[in-house]
Amino acid sequence: MTLTEILPSLQKLSHQEKIKAIQFLATELAKEEENLAAESFEYGEINPELNFQTLTETEMIEQSKSALETYLRTGSGVKHEKVKKWANSLGNQQ
């Protein structure tokens, strides 16, 4: 159904019914925004070519645990130069 089709019916509603319709639409929009925000949040990693690779939440958690264990065991993590190279590449993507 299009907006053009429902506008005449909306205009016939009482003041109170129009308020309820607005509340309903606002709630629906908020739900859609929540869903869009949840869908747009991706877990991933930066591969050696500095590209983002999508991972599931479980894979990301496992990688984080592994990285923490390695850090605790060796006392070192990702080298500063590698992080710097990746960060500098962010402005160069199209």
DSSP file (Angstrom, degrees, kcal/mol; ACC not computed):
  #  RESIDUE AA STRUCTURE BP1 BP2  ACC     N-H-->O    O-->H-N    N-H-->O    O-->H-N    TCO  KAPPA ALPHA  PHI   PSI    X-CA   Y-CA   Z-CA
    1    1 A M              0   0    0      0, 0.0     2,-0.2     0, 0.0     3,-0.0   0.000 360.0 360.0 360.0 138.9    0.0    0.0    0.0
    2    2 A T     >  -     0   0    0      1,-0.1     4,-1.4     0, 0.0     3,-0.3  -0.547 360.0-113.6 -97.9 164.0    1.3    3.4   -0.9
    3    3 A L  H  > S+     0   0    0      1,-0.2     4,-2.2     2,-0.2     3,-0.2   0.890 117.5  57.8 -60.7 -40.3    1.2    6.7    1.1
    4    4 A T  H  4 S+     0   0    0      1,-0.2    -1,-0.2     2,-0.2     0, 0.0   0.857 105.9  50.6 -59.2 -35.5   -1.1    8.2   -1.5
    5    5 A E  H  4 S+     0   0    0     -3,-0.3     4,-0.4     1,-0.2    -1,-0.2   0.836 116.2  38.8 -73.0 -32.7   -3.5    5.3   -1.0
    6    6 A I  H  X S+     0   0    0     -4,-1.4     4,-2.4    -3,-0.2     3,-0.2   0.674  93.6  82.9 -95.1 -16.1   -3.7    5.7    2.8
    7    7 A L  H  X S+     0   0    0     -4,-2.2     4,-2.5     1,-0.2     5,-0.2   0.909  89.5  52.3 -55.9 -46.1   -3.6    9.5    3.1
    8    8 A P  H  > S+     0   0    0      0, 0.0     4,-0.9     0, 0.0    -1,-0.2   0.901 112.0  47.1 -58.5 -38.6   -7.4    9.9    2.6
    9    9 A S  H  > S+     0   0    0     -4,-0.4     4,-0.5    -3,-0.2     3,-0.4   0.896 110.8  51.7 -68.5 -39.5   -8.1    7.4    5.3
   10   10 A L  H >< S+     0   0    0     -4,-2.4     3,-1.1     1,-0.2    -1,-0.2   0.887 105.3  55.9 -63.8 -38.2   -5.6    9.1    7.7
   11   11 A Q  H 3< S+     0   0    0     -4,-2.5    -1,-0.2     1,-0.3    -2,-0.2   0.785 103.4  55.7 -65.4 -26.2   -7.3   12.4    7.1
   12   12 A K  H 3< S+     0   0    0     -4,-0.9    -1,-0.3    -3,-0.4    -2,-0.2   0.599  86.1 106.3 -81.9 -12.0  -10.6   11.0    8.2
   13   13 A L  S << S-     0   0    0     -3,-1.1    -3,-0.0    -4,-0.5     2,-0.0  -0.284  77.0-107.7 -68.1 153.1   -9.3    9.8   11.6
   14   14 A S     >  -     0   0    0      1,-0.1     4,-2.4     4,-0.0     5,-0.2  -0.280  35.4-101.5 -70.7 166.9  -10.2   11.6   14.8
   15   15 A H  H  > S+     0   0    0      1,-0.2     4,-2.0     2,-0.2     5,-0.1   0.925 124.8  48.5 -55.8 -46.6   -7.6   13.7   16.5
   16   16 A Q  H  > S+     0   0    0      1,-0.2     4,-2.1     2,-0.2    -1,-0.2   0.896 110.8  50.0 -63.3 -41.3   -7.0   10.9   19.1
   17   17 A E  H  > S+     0   0    0      1,-0.2     4,-2.3     2,-0.2    -1,-0.2   0.862 108.0  53.9 -66.6 -35.4   -6.7    8.2   16.3
   18   18 A K  H  X S+     0   0    0     -4,-2.4     4,-2.4     2,-0.2    -1,-0.2   0.904 107.8  50.3 -64.0 -40.9   -4.2   10.4   14.4
   19   19 A I  H  X S+     0   0    0     -4,-2.0     4,-2.6     2,-0.2    -2,-0.2   0.923 110.6  49.3 -62.5 -43.6   -2.0   10.6   17.6
   20   20 A K  H  X S+     0   0    0     -4,-2.1     4,-2.6     1,-0.2    -2,-0.2   0.887 110.1  51.5 -62.4 -38.7   -2.2    6.8   18.0
   21   21 A A  H  X S+     0   0    0     -4,-2.3     4,-2.6     2,-0.2    -1,-0.2   0.908 110.2  48.8 -64.3 -41.6   -1.2    6.4   14.3
   22   22 A I  H  X S+     0   0    0     -4,-2.4     4,-2.7     2,-0.2    -2,-0.2   0.927 111.9  49.0 -63.2 -44.6    1.8    8.7   14.8
   23   23 A Q  H  X S+     0   0    0     -4,-2.6     4,-2.3     2,-0.2    -2,-0.2   0.911 111.3  50.2 -61.3 -42.3    2.8    6.8   18.0
   24   24 A F  H  X S+     0   0    0     -4,-2.6     4,-2.4     1,-0.2    -2,-0.2   0.942 112.4  46.1 -60.8 -47.8    2.5    3.5   16.1
   25   25 A L  H  X S+     0   0    0     -4,-2.6     4,-2.6     1,-0.2    -2,-0.2   0.885 111.3  52.1 -64.4 -38.9    4.7    4.8   13.2
   26   26 A A  H  X S+     0   0    0     -4,-2.7     4,-2.2     2,-0.2    -1,-0.2   0.909 110.8  48.1 -63.6 -41.3    7.3    6.3   15.5
   27   27 A T  H  X S+     0   0    0     -4,-2.3     4,-2.2     2,-0.2    -2,-0.2   0.915 111.4  50.1 -64.3 -43.5    7.5    2.9   17.3
   28   28 A E  H  X S+     0   0    0     -4,-2.4     4,-2.3     1,-0.2    -2,-0.2   0.913 110.8  49.2 -61.5 -43.4    7.9    1.1   14.0
   29   29 A L  H  X S+     0   0    0     -4,-2.6     4,-2.6     1,-0.2    -1,-0.2   0.904 109.5  51.9 -63.2 -41.3   10.6    3.4   12.8
   30   30 A A  H  X S+     0   0    0     -4,-2.2     4,-2.3     2,-0.2    -1,-0.2   0.907 110.0  49.2 -62.4 -41.5   12.5    3.0   16.1
   31   31 A K  H  X S+     0   0    0     -4,-2.2     4,-2.4     2,-0.2    -2,-0.2   0.921 111.3  49.2 -62.9 -44.1   12.3   -0.8   15.7
   32   32 A E  H  X S+     0   0    0     -4,-2.3     4,-2.6     1,-0.2    -2,-0.2   0.904 110.3  50.9 -62.6 -41.3   13.6   -0.6   12.1
   33   33 A E  H  X S+     0   0    0     -4,-2.6     4,-2.6     2,-0.2    -1,-0.2   0.907 109.4  51.0 -62.5 -41.9   16.5    1.7   13.2
   34   34 A E  H  X S+     0   0    0     -4,-2.3     4,-2.4     1,-0.2    -2,-0.2   0.928 111.5  47.5 -59.9 -45.6   17.4   -0.8   15.9
   35   35 A N  H  X S+     0   0    0     -4,-2.4     4,-2.3     1,-0.2    -2,-0.2   0.905 112.3  49.1 -64.1 -41.7   17.5   -3.6   13.4
   36   36 A L  H  X S+     0   0    0     -4,-2.6     4,-2.0     2,-0.2    -1,-0.2   0.910 111.4  49.6 -64.2 -41.7   19.5   -1.6   10.9
   37   37 A A  H  X S+     0   0    0     -4,-2.6     4,-0.8     1,-0.2    -2,-0.2   0.912 111.9  48.3 -64.1 -41.8   22.0   -0.7   13.6
   38   38 A A  H  < S+     0   0    0     -4,-2.4     3,-0.5     1,-0.2    -1,-0.2   0.889 112.4  48.9 -65.9 -38.7   22.4   -4.3   14.8
   39   39 A E  H  < S+     0   0    0     -4,-2.3    -1,-0.2     1,-0.2    -2,-0.2   0.823 107.5  54.8 -70.4 -31.1   22.8   -5.5   11.2
   40   40 A S  H  < S+     0   0    0     -4,-2.0     2,-0.8    -5,-0.2    -1,-0.2   0.662  85.2  93.7 -80.1 -14.0   25.5   -2.9   10.4
   41   41 A F     <  -     0   0    0     -4,-0.8     2,-0.4    -3,-0.5    -4,-0.0  -0.697  60.3-177.3 -82.2 113.5   27.7   -3.9   13.3
   42   42 A E        -     0   0    0     -2,-0.8     2,-0.4    14,-0.0    14,-0.1  -0.872  22.3-142.1-115.3 145.4   30.2   -6.4   12.0
   43   43 A Y  E     +A   55   0A   0     12,-0.6    12,-3.2    -2,-0.4     2,-0.3  -0.803  43.7 126.6 -96.0 144.3   32.9   -8.4   13.7
   44   44 A G  E     -A   54   0A   0     -2,-0.4     2,-0.3    10,-0.3    10,-0.2  -0.977  43.7-117.3-173.7-172.4   36.1   -8.9   11.7
   45   45 A E  E     -A   53   0A   0      8,-2.0     8,-3.2    -2,-0.3     2,-0.6  -0.924  27.3-112.1-140.6 163.5   39.8   -8.6   11.4
   46   46 A I  E     -A   52   0A   0     -2,-0.3     6,-0.2     6,-0.2    40,-0.0  -0.907  36.8-145.9 -99.6 119.3   42.3   -6.8    9.2
   47   47 A N    >   -     0   0    0      4,-2.8     3,-2.6    -2,-0.6     4,-0.1  -0.204  34.6 -89.0 -78.7 175.2   44.1   -9.4    7.0
   48   48 A P  T 3  S+     0   0    0      0, 0.0    -1,-0.1     0, 0.0    -2,-0.0   0.756 129.8  57.1 -57.9 -24.3   47.8   -9.0    6.0
   49   49 A E  T 3  S-     0   0    0      2,-0.1     3,-0.1     1,-0.0    -2,-0.1   0.334 120.5-111.7 -87.0   8.1   46.7   -7.0    2.9
   50   50 A L  S <  S+     0   0    0     -3,-2.6     2,-0.3     1,-0.2    -4,-0.0   0.781  73.0 136.6  67.5  30.8   45.0   -4.6    5.3
   51   51 A N        -     0   0    0     -4,-0.1    -4,-2.8     2,-0.0     2,-0.4  -0.843  59.5-111.2-106.1 146.2   41.5   -5.5    4.2
   52   52 A F  E     -A   46   0A   0     -2,-0.3     2,-0.5    -6,-0.2    -6,-0.2  -0.613  30.7-165.1 -76.7 128.8   38.6   -6.0    6.6
   53   53 A Q  E     -A   45   0A   0     -8,-3.2    -8,-2.0    -2,-0.4     2,-0.1  -0.974  19.6-125.4-117.5 122.2   37.4   -9.7    6.8
   54   54 A T  E     -A   44   0A   0     -2,-0.5     2,-0.3   -10,-0.2   -10,-0.3  -0.405  30.7-177.2 -68.2 137.9   34.1  -10.4    8.4
   55   55 A L  E     -A   43   0A   0    -12,-3.2   -12,-0.6    -2,-0.1     2,-0.1  -0.922  29.2-107.4-128.4 156.3   34.0  -12.9   11.2
   56   56 A T     >  -     0   0    0     -2,-0.3     4,-2.4     1,-0.1     5,-0.2  -0.385  37.4-107.9 -73.2 164.3   31.2  -14.3   13.3
   57   57 A E  H  > S+     0   0    0      1,-0.2     4,-2.4     2,-0.2     5,-0.2   0.905 121.9  52.1 -59.9 -40.7   30.9  -13.1   16.8
   58   58 A T  H  > S+     0   0    0      2,-0.2     4,-2.4     1,-0.2    -1,-0.2   0.918 109.5  48.4 -62.4 -44.6   32.2  -16.5   18.0
   59   59 A E  H  > S+     0   0    0      1,-0.2     4,-2.4     2,-0.2    -1,-0.2   0.898 111.6  50.6 -62.1 -40.0   35.2  -16.4   15.7
   60   60 A M  H  X S+     0   0    0     -4,-2.4     4,-2.3     2,-0.2    -2,-0.2   0.909 109.9  49.4 -65.7 -41.8   36.0  -12.9   16.9
   61   61 A I  H  X S+     0   0    0     -4,-2.4     4,-2.6     2,-0.2    -2,-0.2   0.922 111.2  49.9 -62.4 -44.2   35.8  -13.9   20.6
   62   62 A E  H  X S+     0   0    0     -4,-2.4     4,-2.5     1,-0.2    -2,-0.2   0.908 111.5  48.2 -61.9 -42.2   38.1  -16.9   19.9
   63   63 A Q  H  X S+     0   0    0     -4,-2.4     4,-2.6     2,-0.2    -1,-0.2   0.890 111.3  50.7 -65.7 -38.1   40.6  -14.7   18.2
   64   64 A S  H  X S+     0   0    0     -4,-2.3     4,-2.4     2,-0.2    -2,-0.2   0.917 111.1  47.9 -65.5 -42.9   40.5  -12.1   21.0
   65   65 A K  H  X S+     0   0    0     -4,-2.6     4,-2.7     2,-0.2    -2,-0.2   0.923 112.5  49.4 -61.7 -44.0   41.1  -14.9   23.6
   66   66 A S  H  X S+     0   0    0     -4,-2.5     4,-2.5     1,-0.2    -2,-0.2   0.913 111.1  49.0 -62.2 -43.6   44.0  -16.2   21.6
   67   67 A A  H  X S+     0   0    0     -4,-2.6     4,-2.4     2,-0.2    -1,-0.2   0.897 112.1  48.9 -64.1 -40.0   45.5  -12.8   21.2
   68   68 A L  H  X S+     0   0    0     -4,-2.4     4,-2.9     2,-0.2     5,-0.2   0.923 111.0  49.6 -65.6 -44.0   45.2  -12.2   24.9
   69   69 A E  H  X S+     0   0    0     -4,-2.7     4,-2.1     2,-0.2    -2,-0.2   0.913 112.0  48.6 -60.9 -42.5   46.7  -15.5   25.8
   70   70 A T  H  X S+     0   0    0     -4,-2.5     4,-3.0     2,-0.2     5,-0.5   0.918 112.4  48.6 -63.0 -43.4   49.6  -14.8   23.4
   71   71 A Y  H  X S+     0   0    0     -4,-2.4     4,-2.9     1,-0.2    -2,-0.2   0.927 112.4  47.5 -63.1 -44.7   50.1  -11.4   25.0
   72   72 A L  H  < S+     0   0    0     -4,-2.9    -1,-0.2     1,-0.2    -2,-0.2   0.860 117.3  43.8 -64.9 -34.4   50.1  -12.8   28.5
   73   73 A R  H  < S+     0   0    0     -4,-2.1    -2,-0.2    -5,-0.2    -1,-0.2   0.896 130.8  20.8 -76.8 -41.9   52.5  -15.5   27.6
   74   74 A T  H  < S-     0   0    0     -4,-3.0    -3,-0.2     2,-0.2    -2,-0.2   0.658  91.5-130.3-105.4 -19.3   54.9  -13.5   25.5
   75   75 A G  S  < S+     0   0    0     -4,-2.9     2,-0.3    -5,-0.5    -4,-0.2   0.618  75.5  93.8  78.0  11.3   54.3   -9.9   26.7
   76   76 A S        +     0   0    0     -6,-0.4    -1,-0.3    -5,-0.1    -2,-0.2  -0.949  43.7 171.6-136.3 158.3   54.0   -8.6   23.2
   77   77 A G        -     0   0    0     -2,-0.3     2,-0.3     1,-0.2     3,-0.1  -0.277  55.8 -14.3-133.1-141.0   51.3   -8.0   20.7
   78   78 A V  S    S-     0   0    0     -2,-0.1    -1,-0.2     1,-0.1     5,-0.0  -0.525  76.5-109.3 -72.1 132.8   50.9   -6.3   17.3
   79   79 A K    >>  -     0   0    0     -2,-0.3     4,-1.9     1,-0.1     3,-0.5  -0.319  19.9-123.2 -64.8 144.1   54.0   -4.2   16.4
   80   80 A H  H 3> S+     0   0    0      1,-0.2     4,-2.9     2,-0.2     5,-0.2   0.880 110.0  56.0 -55.6 -43.0   53.4   -0.5   16.4
   81   81 A E  H 3> S+     0   0    0      1,-0.2     4,-2.4     2,-0.2    -1,-0.2   0.864 106.3  50.7 -61.9 -36.0   54.6   -0.1   12.8
   82   82 A K  H <> S+     0   0    0     -3,-0.5     4,-2.2     2,-0.2    -1,-0.2   0.916 112.6  45.9 -67.9 -42.6   52.0   -2.6   11.6
   83   83 A V  H  X S+     0   0    0     -4,-1.9     4,-2.9     2,-0.2    -2,-0.2   0.914 113.1  50.6 -64.4 -42.5   49.2   -0.7   13.5
   84   84 A K  H  X S+     0   0    0     -4,-2.9     4,-2.6     2,-0.2    -2,-0.2   0.912 109.7  50.1 -61.5 -43.9   50.5    2.6   12.1
   85   85 A K  H  X S+     0   0    0     -4,-2.4     4,-1.5     2,-0.2    -1,-0.2   0.918 113.4  46.1 -61.5 -44.2   50.6    1.3    8.5
   86   86 A W  H  X S+     0   0    0     -4,-2.2     4,-0.8     2,-0.2     3,-0.3   0.941 112.9  49.0 -63.9 -47.6   47.0    0.0    8.9
   87   87 A A  H >X S+     0   0    0     -4,-2.9     3,-0.8     1,-0.2     4,-0.5   0.897 110.8  50.5 -61.1 -41.2   45.8    3.3   10.5
   88   88 A N  H >< S+     0   0    0     -4,-2.6     3,-0.6     1,-0.2     4,-0.3   0.816 104.5  58.8 -66.2 -29.8   47.4    5.3    7.8
   89   89 A S  H >X S+     0   0    0     -4,-1.5     3,-1.1    -3,-0.3     4,-0.5   0.714  88.0  76.3 -72.9 -19.1   45.8    3.2    5.1
   90   90 A L  H X< S+     0   0    0     -4,-0.8     3,-0.8    -3,-0.8    -1,-0.2   0.871  93.5  49.6 -62.2 -37.2   42.3    4.0    6.4
   91   91 A G  T << S+     0   0    0     -3,-0.6    -1,-0.3    -4,-0.5    -2,-0.2   0.636 106.1  58.6 -75.2 -13.0   42.3    7.5    4.8
   92   92 A N  T <4 S+     0   0    0     -3,-1.1    -1,-0.2    -4,-0.3    -2,-0.2   0.490  80.4 106.2 -95.9  -4.4   43.5    6.1    1.5
   93   93 A Q    <<        0   0    0     -3,-0.8    -3,-0.0    -4,-0.5     0, 0.0  -0.440 360.0 360.0 -77.7 151.7   40.5    3.8    0.9
   94   94 A Q              0   0    0     -2,-0.1    -1,-0.1     0, 0.0    -3,-0.0   0.393 360.0 360.0-111.0 360.0   37.9    4.7   -1.7
